Amino acid sequence: MILMPDRLLNLKFTYDGLVKTGIPLVGFNGTNLYAGGAVDDIGIYYFIPKFATFFNLPFDQAVSLFYGGILLCSFFIASAAAWFFLKSRLAKIYAMFCFLVLTILPWKFGDNYTFLSTTTLVTVPVFLAAYDRLKNMRWMGGILFMLGVVLSLGNFLRSHAGTGALIFIFVLVFFHKEWDLKRKTLFLIILGLGMACPKIYFQHLIKSRNQFLKENVAGYTPVPARHPLWHSVYLGLGFLNNEYVREGIDDYAFQKARSVKPEVILYSHEYESILRNEVFKIIKSHPYFFMRTIFTKLGVLFMYFLLIANIGFYFAIRLPKPREFDFAYLGGMAAHAAIGLAVTPYHFYVLGFLAFSALFGIHSVDFFISSKRDVFNLS
């Protein structure tokens, strides 16, 4: 598993901080204590140091085992669930091949973006397996609660990793033909309660971390525990070579913000506000450049869709699935495509989009084969 050097270094400092203080999410760079993972996806800064210390593992080994374990678990869970909800044996084999590709690809290139695909693969096939087969409403409620927990954890491991799957589940619950409005509302509330549990826990962790640093670090000021948005959107304008945003690297965004206000604190609300203004300034002044960038990114995403959905796209045109499924897949793909459009459509950045494209293709292949088989059996 390859991690970006800055992320790996900060992760190591957060591990050192846990060893030194016993407090999660506290970083220690050899000299000072600070808020570990404050402006990144905070989940790995909690789970990996905890995983390493709990099992007494060397840090590097813990990183590899954590990511490798998540990838293997997602592969086996998705494969087992697909075996239940797919009807055609050929589609089941095709699904396992796709899931294997979506396991190898993140391991080779994924970094923290791995969780964009693993969150999708763990939740969507499981929900589909339960969607029409589970008649016991208590079991369905329990599964939705657990899926909510997984979606929320995915969002902490990688920003918006669970958003596409959440939209997918919401659409299918809303359009379920046998559930009345009361039951649909109850299921969505249960899903929301599941998502709330990790959020409440992480808020408690962050509050405890900040209190510890206030007591032990002179002049400590809490920093926003969130992934920067406009920093990434601004750099996304550098996808094509241009004279407005010349390089899609963090340092260029830092330089731009400091050129507006030299004393700005990186990743602060003020920093984000400066870059947001720069983004809209470029869009307003150079709309043709902006549209050219967006349509180029759309072209890349469509190419990925054709490659990953593959023959499933052809089958979906030949024999469309029930509309609620197409709406659900479209919503999930759109959520992850938005990340690629706003920032960059490089393959590792849109792993969630690739996962949804594969699931769309798998479902379309299965629906086509099983429908044709039923027609032949009737005749």
JONOR-V38618 format. One record per pair of residues at least 12 apart in sequence whose C-alpha atoms are under 8 Angstrom apart, sorted by the first residue. I is the first residue (numbers start at 1). J is the second residue. If there is no record, write none. Layout:
BEGIN
i;j
I;J
I;J
END
This chain:
BEGIN
i;j
1;64
1;67
1;68
1;107
1;108
1;109
1;110
1;111
2;107
2;108
2;109
2;110
2;111
3;110
3;111
3;112
4;111
10;27
10;36
10;37
11;36
11;37
11;44
11;45
11;49
12;59
13;27
13;28
13;29
13;36
14;26
14;27
14;28
14;36
14;37
14;45
14;49
15;27
15;45
15;48
15;49
15;50
15;59
16;28
16;29
17;29
17;33
18;49
19;53
23;209
24;46
24;49
24;50
24;205
24;209
25;37
25;45
25;46
25;205
25;206
25;209
26;209
26;213
33;213
33;217
34;213
35;209
35;210
35;213
35;222
35;223
37;225
38;223
38;224
38;225
38;226
39;223
39;224
39;225
39;226
39;227
39;228
39;267
40;225
40;226
40;227
40;228
41;156
41;157
41;158
41;159
41;226
41;227
42;156
42;157
42;225
42;226
43;153
43;156
43;157
43;158
44;156
44;157
48;62
48;63
48;66
51;66
67;107
68;107
70;118
71;103
71;107
71;114
71;118
72;103
74;118
74;119
74;121
74;122
75;99
75;100
75;103
75;121
75;122
77;121
77;122
77;126
78;99
78;121
78;122
78;125
78;126
79;95
79;96
79;99
81;125
81;126
81;128
81;129
82;95
82;125
82;126
82;129
84;129
85;125
85;128
85;129
85;130
86;363
86;366
87;366
87;367
87;370
88;366
88;369
88;370
90;366
91;362
91;363
91;365
91;366
94;362
95;359
95;362
98;358
102;117
102;355
106;348
106;351
109;348
110;348
110;349
111;348
112;157
112;158
113;158
113;348
113;349
113;350
113;351
114;348
114;351
115;154
115;157
115;158
115;161
116;154
116;158
116;160
116;161
116;162
116;350
116;351
116;352
117;161
117;351
117;352
117;353
117;354
117;355
118;352
119;150
119;151
119;154
119;161
119;162
119;165
120;161
120;162
120;164
120;165
120;352
120;355
120;356
121;355
123;147
123;150
123;151
123;165
124;165
124;168
124;169
127;143
127;144
127;147
127;169
141;187
141;190
141;191
144;187
144;190
144;191
144;194
145;190
145;191
145;192
145;193
145;194
145;195
146;191
146;194
147;191
147;194
148;190
148;191
148;192
148;193
148;194
148;195
148;196
149;194
149;195
149;196
149;197
149;198
150;195
151;163
151;165
151;166
151;195
152;194
152;195
152;196
152;198
152;199
153;195
153;198
159;227
161;352
163;332
163;335
163;336
164;331
164;332
164;333
164;334
164;335
164;336
164;352
165;332
166;332
167;328
167;331
167;332
168;328
168;329
168;331
168;332
169;328
170;188
171;324
171;327
171;328
172;324
172;325
172;328
173;187
173;188
175;324
206;225
210;222
223;268
224;268
224;269
228;267
228;272
229;272
230;272
230;273
230;275
230;276
230;279
231;250
231;253
231;267
231;272
231;275
231;276
232;342
232;343
233;279
233;342
233;343
234;253
234;275
234;276
234;278
234;279
234;343
235;247
235;248
235;249
235;250
235;252
235;253
235;343
236;248
236;342
236;343
236;344
237;290
237;293
237;343
239;293
239;344
240;293
244;282
253;275
254;266
256;275
257;271
257;274
257;275
260;274
294;341
297;340
297;341
297;344
297;345
298;341
300;345
301;337
301;340
301;345
304;354
305;354
305;357
308;354
308;357
308;358
308;361
309;357
309;358
309;359
309;360
309;361
309;362
310;361
311;361
311;365
312;360
312;361
312;362
312;363
312;364
312;365
313;360
313;361
313;364
315;364
315;365
315;368
316;361
316;364
316;365
316;368
319;368
320;364
321;364
321;367
329;356
329;360
332;353
332;356
333;352
333;353
333;356
333;357
334;353
336;350
336;352
336;353
337;350
337;353
END
